Amino acid sequence: LQAQERPAACRLEPAGEVFSPGASLTCTIRQGSTLFFHMIGTQLNHQILSSDGSDRISGPISGPIAGEHPVISFGVQLNSLGTYPFYDGFNHALSGQIIVIP
């Protein structure tokens, strides 16, 4: 077996196991990598969106409002270096940023 480079490193502040309101999530990924968001549970609505006015991060709606087949995970691929802030369209207290490095 060959060791594989970890595709993303995420840090939650304050530290904890679940991304919850009031916490800030920072993920650092390599240019061209895909970062996956996974929604835990289906009782609440979520939609991860860019907070800089762009559409670089625009996730589908997940939760009861999505009907019988809610999305529980989706990926975002970012090909340009930079910092991409995001928030949850249904709960603005959930926010963070993706940092893309070479």
Protein Blocks (a to p, Z undefined) as FASTA:
>chain_A
ZZdddfbdcddddddfbdcehiacdddddehiacddddedjkbccddddfehpakbccdd
edjknojmdcfbdcdddfbgcddddddfklmkbgcdddddZZ
